[in-house]
Amino acid sequence: MGGRHEFDRTRLMLGDAVMERLWRSSVAVFGIGGVGSHCAQALARSGVGRLILVDGDSVSETNLNRQCVAWRSTIGQKKTAVMERMIREICPDIRVQAFETFVLPDNLEALFEQAGQVDYIVDAIDTVASKLALAVYAGEHEIPLISSMGTGNKLHPERFRIADISETSVCPLCRVMRRELKKRGILHLKVVFSDETPRTPDPEMEARFIAEESKKGSARRHVPGSVAFAPPAAGLIMAGEVVRGVGGV
């Protein structure tokens, strides 16, 4: 690792052999939002040597409450570009490959071909179709995957935990994913989910928010609320699982 000292405190915990495995590894993070940006940052700070960042979105003002890529100075910039700069500020020797694109079932194969080696996949995207496509691809190619379930409308970060999708409850996204995965013959998927009952956003406030977003070209019908401490908690939990998995801890 070039004799650098960014990871000395981590090395005290994990040892040289684990740190070398992390440095030689490649982790793909799909979605650089409230969950994925904090996960990617933690992976970089943990000494993962190569990070593949995938997101087609740009930073908006409404991201400021929860995304580590969101600052007044970065509004309008691509999230992957901001994340790449942050990673280089942490450790310029980390190899970053950024894809400014949204994940679609029909572009996934080509994306992975361009990405090359991938030792672990982090799914921090929102759309069910894309999450399913990642689960199918990871299963077919025997790549470890951890998938984030719903983090919106949650107020208790301590309720997030790692589980198999078959063991989840309460979370509406988990319910949909279980059903759709079963149709595809997938009965097991490692996820981070919360068993907290989602809060219901104030209808009038949500309507105003959607109206404002529609002026910017958004066609959303529902918008979940979010807080500064719930999505990031899920992202950090995912990062920990990846580090332990890749490092063999």
N, C-alpha and C positions, 0 to 999 in steps of 0.2 A: 504493500500500500504506500510505497514511496517514502516511508519514514515520517509521514504526516502525523499531526497530533490531534486532529479533530475528533478522533474516535478513541482516545486513550481511556476515557472514563468507561466507555462501553467495553473496551478490551479487558478492563479489570473484572467486569462481570462475566464476559463470554469466553475470553481466552483467545490466543493467536489462531488456533485451527478454525474456530467458528468465524472469526473475523475474516479470514482468508476465503472461506466458503461464501460469505456474504459478498465480499468484494468481487468474486468471480461470477456472481449470479446476475441474472437479468429478470427483472420484475416488470410486468405490464400493468399499468393503472389506467383503467377505463373510467373516465369521468373525473374531472378536476374541479369538483364543486365543494359543497360543505363537508362531505365525507372524504372524497378522493384527494382534495388538496392537502388536507391534514395527514392523510395516510401517506401520500407521496413525500411530504416534508419529513415525516418521521422515518420513512425508509432511507431517505438521503442522510439524515442525521445518525442513522444506525450503521451506515457504511455499506449499503447495497451499491455495488459498483456500476450497474447499468440499469437505468430506468427508462421505460417506454411509456410516454404520456399520450393519451388519446382523448381528445375532446374538441368539438367544433365550435364551442360557444365562446362568447366574449364576456368580460367582466361588466356587470351592470351595478347600478347604485343599490339595488335591492339585495345584492350579494354581500354588502359590507357587514352585515350582522353576523356572518358565520363562516366565510371562506377566507383562508389565509392568503389567497391570491388577490383579494379585493381590498384596494386602497383607493382613496380619491385620485391618486396619481395613475392608477391602472385602469380606471373605468374606460371601456371601449376597446381595451387590448385583449388579444386572444389569451385565454386562460393557460393554454399550454406554453405560450411564450413567456408569460409572467412566471409560471412555475419553473421553467427551465432556468430563468435568470436567478430565481431564489436558490435553486439547487447549486448553481455555480458559485453563489455567494457562500454557501455552506462548505462545499468542497469542489473546486474547479476540475478535479481529476475524475469526477463521476461522469460516465458517458450517458448522455441524454439523447433520446430519439423521440421527437415530438411529431404527432400526426394531428393536424388541425382538421379533424373530420368527426362527424357523428357516426356511431357504430350502427350499422344496418346488417341484417342477416345476409344480404347479397354482397357486402364489401368486406366481410370478416376474413374470408380465406385469403384475399389479396393483401389485406392489411398484415396478417400474420406472416405471409411470405416476405413482405418487405421488412418486418420487424426482426426476423431471424430467430435466434435462440430465445426462448422464454421459459423460465424455470417456475414461475408462479404468476397467476392472473388475479388481479384485484378488480372486482366488478363493483363500481360505485356509480353506475348509471341509473337512470330513472325509468326508462321505458321497458315494459315487460317483454316485448318482442326481441329487443337487443339482449336483455338478460338471459332469455331462453337460448338465443343463438350462441352466446358465450358458454353457457352450460353444456350445450350439445358439443361445441367445438372442443372444449376442455376435456370432456369425457372421451371423445373419439381419439384425441391426441395424447391422452393420459397426462395432462398438465394440471397440477394442483390449482384449485380455484376457491376463492372465498368471495361470497356475494353479500352485498349490503341490502337489507330489506328496508322497510319504511322508517325514516327518521323524522319526518315532518309531523307536526302536531303532537310532539312528545316533549315532556317537561322534566323528565327524570333520567339523566344519563346513566345513573347507577343501575338502571333496569336493562341496559343493553348487555347481551352475552352471546357467546358462540354456541351454536347448536347445529344439529342436522335439521334440514328442512322438515323432515318427518316428525320432529319433536317440537315444532313451533306451535304457537297458539296466539290468539287475540289479533295479531298483526294482519290487516287486510291484504297487504301485498304478499305475505307468506301464503295466505289462503289461495290466492290466484296462482302463485308460482307452483304450489303443490299440485294443483289441478292440472296446470298446463305441462308441468314436467312429467307427470304420470302419463299423459297422453303420448309423450315422446319416449316412454320407457325408462325414465330417469326417476329413481325412487329416493336417491340420496344426494344432498348438496350441502356443503358447509356454508353457513350463513351467520351474519351478525344481525340479531333482531332484538326487539324490546317487547316484553309482555305487558307493557303499559297500554291501557285503553287510550286510543288517540283522542285528543280534544277536538271539539268541533269549532272551527273558526267562526267568528261573528259574521252572519250572512251579509249584513250591510257593508261592513268593512271589506269583506271578500269581494263583493260586487264592485265596490269602488276600485279596488286593486285591479281586478280583471279589466275594468273599463279603461284604466290608465295603461295597462299593458297592451290592450287592443290597439291603442293609438300608436304603439311602437311596432305593430305588426304581429303581436302574439294572438293565438287563437285558443287560449286556454279556457276551459270551462270551470275548472276547479283549481285552486291554489292552496297548498298546505301552508300553515304557519310554521315558523321555525325560530329557534333561539340559538344563542351563541355557543351553548355548551352541550347540545344533544348530537347534532351531526358530527362535530369534531370528535366527540367521545367514541362514536362508532368507528370513525376512521383510524383512531389510535389503537383501538382494540384489533382492528384488521391488520394494522402494521405489526403489532406484536405477534400475531399468529403467523404472519409471513416470515418474520425474522426467525422465530422459533422453528418453523418448518424448513426454511432454506438452510438455516444454520445447523439443523440437526440437534437442537437443544432439548 
